[in-house]
Amino acid sequence: MVGERKLTPTHEAPYRGLKVLDFGQGIASPYCAMLLGVYGAEVIKVEPPEGDWSRYLGTTYGNHTTLSAVYNRGKRSLCLDMKHKDGIAIARRLARDADVLIEGFRPGVAERLGLGYESLSHDNRGLIYLSVSGFGQSGPYSKRPGSDSVAQAFSGLVSVNLGADGVPHRVGTTISDVVTGVYAFQAIATTLFARATVGTGRWIDVNLCQSTAALLGHKVAEFILEGGAPRALNVPAGTYQTQDGWMMVTLVNEPQYKRLCAAIGRDDLASDPRFADFAARADCADALIPQMREVFLTQPTEAWLTRLHAADIIAERIHDPGEWLRNAHVEATNAAVCQDTPGVGPVFSPRTPGIAGLSEDRLCPSPDVGQDSYQVLIEAGYDRAAIDELVQSGAVRQAKK
């Protein structure tokens, strides 16, 4: 049984010896698989002949977009035509020796292909099988197409992200995909822990809409208890334009408001009865915030940060991703990792939080479609003649060297 394989974990690679098949495309499923690879697992990315669709979403650099280059690090690529019976047979053979299988097909598709959990677990009782979808494997919306934007809208996240124009906006990054990948990773981690005692794997159902809703936490409870959209929590917290940029200021207790007013030279705002506490300031935000904005425009960001930090006020410059990457604190703490990807160049990404040492730096760059097909099949027990026949039939594709 797969669960009995002797692992040789270390703090830098606790999942060393773990075999993962990643049938996912896009971000959520591949990101989950990449995280397993960050922690030492062997990850085989199984792609269709046309490749993962994330390879073409956005500007292409060589054979990648930034999506495919970032979220498929640490993997090898096997290219199978799943419309070919031999492609399905190879997938089933690989699944017999896998610890984890990740798929992101529409609900029901994997089962129709003969790659569903019930079928595969019959030959591999220790298999941990993860399905990632838009709305989940059951329920009236399960067959609907899903995406990051749809999940943000459906979950309520867009509704609480109002712009200055009063319009609800999606968050400007693929937050639903990424958080789904993280929740999927932790679900696999807990199942691996249980498998060591129970001896069997299980089917895990993780979807974008539920994962995004989980981000809202107290907002759902708040909405119901207050009978609708609640007042703002910590007025006058928010974004403010300065002479040379933008900054974020926030408050978490009443004394901070008085210190903020003193730091910006507006003690009168602290003594104004209209702004006596958080609730009052929320009701009178239209009178308070414009005055704050006017003050912050009078000096550069760094001057304000010096004054606010001296007063122990929570505030920071608003960076764009490039500014974040070049920030002295980011550089000093090795908060980013860079990998030279063939045909692309240096690919920068934030380091995965919590990993031991610098193990993420040793990940191989994201592979081209099918670049490891021969090697993966050799390791699975196929001889070269058999692989050549599979390539000739179209069941397997090997990237051109």
N, C-alpha and C positions, 0 to 999 in steps of 0.2 A: 504494500500500500504506500502511496506517495507520502502520507503523513509520517511514515516511519523513516524517511530519508534522514540520514545523519547530517545535521547542519553544523557549520563552524562559524557561529556569529561572533562579531566583535562589536564594540561600541560604534566604530566607524561604519561597519557593515553588518548590522544585526540580521538582515535578511539574506546573507550570503548562503548560496545553495538553493534558494527558492527559485522555482521556474514559473514564469508568468507568460501567458499568451494574451496579447493585446489586439483584439479585433476592433477596437474603437477608432472613431475618426473625429475630427474637430478638436475640441479642447478638453471637455470634462473627462471622458474615458481615458484619452492619452495622458492627461495630467496625472490622474490616479496611478496609471502604470509607471509614469516617469518617477513619481514619488517612491514607489516600490524599488525602482532602479537606483534612486539616490541612496537608499538604505541597503544597497548591496544585491538586490535580486537580479537574476538574469531575465531580461525582458525581450521577447520576440514580438515585434510589431508585424501583424499579418495584414497586408494591404491588398486591395484589388488591383487589377492591371493598370487602372488609371491613377492609382495612388489615393491616399487620404485626401479628402476634399479641402482640408486646411492648407494643402500645398499650393492652392490656387486662389485663396481668399485674401486679397490684398496684393501689394506689390511683390513681385517675385524677384528673388536674388538667387541666381543659379537654379537649383531644383527645389527651392524653398521659399516660403513666405516667413515672416517673423513668427507666425503661429506655429508652423510645423517645425521651425528651427529651434524654438524654445521648448515646446511641450513634448518633443520626442527625443530628447537627449538621453543617452545611456541605453539605447535600444539597438537591436539588430532588425533588419527588415527582410521579411519573407513575403514574396508576392505570389498570391494564389488567386486563380479564377474560381470563385465559389459557384459559378454557373456550370462548372465542369465537374463531373462525378469524381474524377481523380483529385481535384482540388478539395472537395469535401472529405474524401478519404484521407488525405494528408492531414487536414485539420483534426479529424477524429483521432488519428494516430498520435498526433502531438498532444492532444488533450488527455490521453491515457497516462502521460507522464508529467502532467502539469500540476502545480500546486494551486495556481490561480488562473482563471480565465475571465477576461473582461470583454464584454460585448456592448455595443451601442446601437444595435439594430432596432427598427420599430418593433414593438411588442408582437410576438408571434412569429417573426421572420426567422430567428435562430432555430426555433423548433421545427419550422417547415424545412429548413436546410438539413435537419438531422443533427443540429448542434445545440439543442436545448439541454437544460440542466438534467432532466430526468434521464435522457438518453446517455449523456456523457458520464453522469455520476454512477450509472450502472456498472461501468468498467473502471471507475476511479472514485471510490467512496470518499476519499479525502479531498476531492476537488472543491475548491471555494470558487463559486460562480457568481460574478457580479454583472448585473444588467443595469445599464444607465439609459434613461429615456427622458422625454420631456415631461410627461405626466404620470409615469409609473406603469406597472404591468397590469393593473386592474382599474376598474372604475369607468364611468361614462366617457371620460376624456382620454383614455389610455391610447386610443388609436390616432389621436390628433398629432399633427407635426408640432414639434417644439423647437425652441431656440433660446439663446441667452436673452434676447429682447422680450420674447413672449413670456419667459419665466419672470423677468423683472416686472412686467406689467401684471401678470396674473397674481403674483404673490402679494402685491400691495407695495412693493418697493418703489415703483415709479410714482405712486400717489403721494409718498412722503418726501419725494425729492423735487420739491417745487423750486423753479428758478425765480429770479428777480422779476421775470415777466409774468409770474403767476401760473405758468404752464408746467404740468408734471413732466419731468424728463427722465429718460433712462440714465443710469450711471454710465459714465464715459469709458468703461472698460468691461471686459467679459466677466463680470463678477459672479453671475449665476453659474457659468461654466466652471470657473475656478473653485468656488465654494463647493460645488457638487463633487469635483475631483477630490477635495479635502475630506468631505464627509464620507465619500466612498472609500478613501484610503483608511480612515479610522475604522470603518465598518469591517474592512478586510483585516486590519490589525487585531481587532477584538476576536474575530472568528479564528484567526491563526492561533491566538492564545487558547481559545476553547478547544480547538482541534487537538492540541497536544494532550488533552485529557479525554475528551469525548471520542476522538478517533475518526470523526467524519467531518466533512465540510458542510456547506449549506449554500442555498441560493439567496443572494442579497439583491434587494430591489432599491435602487437609489434614483431619484429623479430631480430634474432641475427646478421644478416649481416648488416642491417641498423643501429642498435645500435652501432656496432663496427665501422662502417664508420663514425658515428657522433663523435667518439673519435678523429678522425684525424683532425677535424676542419680546420685550415688554410693549412694543407698539400695538400688538394685537390686543393684549389685556387692557392697555390704556384706552384704546378706541372704544371698547365695549363699556368699560367702567365709567367713562366720561360721556357716553352717549353720542359719540361722533368724534370728529377730528379734534384733538386736544389743543390747548394753548401751548405756545412755545415753552420749552423747559427752562431755559437759562438766558433770557434776554438781558443784556444786549450782545450775547455771544454771536459770532459770525465772522464773515469775511469783510475786510476793510481795505480800501485802496489807499495807498500812501503816495508820497511824491514820486517814488520810483518803482512801484510794484504793488503787490497784494500781500496781505497777511491774515492769519487766522487768530482770533482772540476767543477764549472761552472761559466760563465761570462754572464752578461747581458748589459754591457756598456764598452766603451773603457777605461775609467780610471781604471777599475778593472784589465785590462790586465797589465798595468804598475805596479800596486800595487802587482799583483801576481809575476811578474818578480823580483821585489825588495824583496819580502818575501822569495823567494827561492834562493836569491843571484845570480840572472842572469839578472842584469840590461842591459847587452849587448843584450839580446833578445828583450828588449823594444825599444832599439835604432836602431835595425837592420831594414833597409828600406823594407826588404822582408816581415816583419811582422807588417807593419805600421797600419793596420786596419783589421776589421773582414774579409772583402772581400779578402784582400791580404793574410791574414793568412789561409783562406780557400784554396786559390790557392797553397799555399806553405806548407800545413799541413804535407806533407811527410818530410820536412826539419825541422819543428819545433817540432812536437810531440815526435819524438825519443829523442830529447834533454831534453824535459820535463820528459819523462819516466826515463831517466838516473838519473836525479836529485832526483826524488821522491823515488828511490830505496835506497838512502843513509841514510834515517832516518825512525824511526817507525811512524805509523799513528798518534799517539797522539801528537808527537812532531810537525808534520806538521800541524795538526789541531790547535794547540796553535799558531803557527806563522801565519797561514792563517786567523784565526778568528781575531787575533790582527790587521791584515791589512784589516779587513772587507771584506774578500773574502768568497764567498759562497762555502762551502765545508763540507763534512761529511763522516764519516766512512761508509763503505758498510757492513751492518749487514746481517746475515742469520736470518730466522724467530725466532730461539731460542735466539739469541743475542738481537734482537728487544724486545722480551718478557721480558728479564731480565734487559733491559736498565733502568737506574735510572729515566729518564724523563718519560718513559712509565709507570713505577710503580707509580711515583708521581702524574701523571695525570689520573690514573685509565683507561688507554687506552686499556686495555684488560679485558675480562670477562671470568670467569671460571665456568663451571657447572659440577657437578658430575652426570654422565650419567650411569644408571644401566647397568651392564655388560660391561661397557667400561672404566669407571674411569673418572678422571678430563679431561674435554674438554675445551681447551683454544681457544679463537678467539678474533680478534680485536673488540672493541666496535663500535657500529653503530654511526657515527658522528652526532652531533646535537641533540641527545635526551636529554630530561630534566631529571636531577637527575640521579639515578642509576636504572631506571626501567628495564633495560635489565637484571640485575642480578636476577630479580624475574621471568624470563621466565622459564617455566617447560622444562626439558630436552627433546630431540627428542624422540618420542614414538616408541615402537615396532609395527610391523604390526598388525593392528586390535586390539590394546590393549584397545581402548575405544569404540568398536563397540556397545556393549550393551548400554552403557550410552548415546551415541549419539542418538541411535534409541529410547530409552525411552523418551528422551527429545523431539524427533520428533513426539511423540504420539503413538508409537507402544507399545503394552503390552508384557510382558515377554513370554507368550505363542506364540504370533505371531513371536517374535524374534527367539525363539527356533526352530520354523518351518523353518524360513529363514536360520538359521544356518544348520539345517538338510538337506535342499535342496541344500546347497552350494552357495546360493546367497550372504550370509554374512559369514565372518570368524571372529572369536574371538580369540585373542591371548591367549595361555595357560598361566595360572597364575603360 
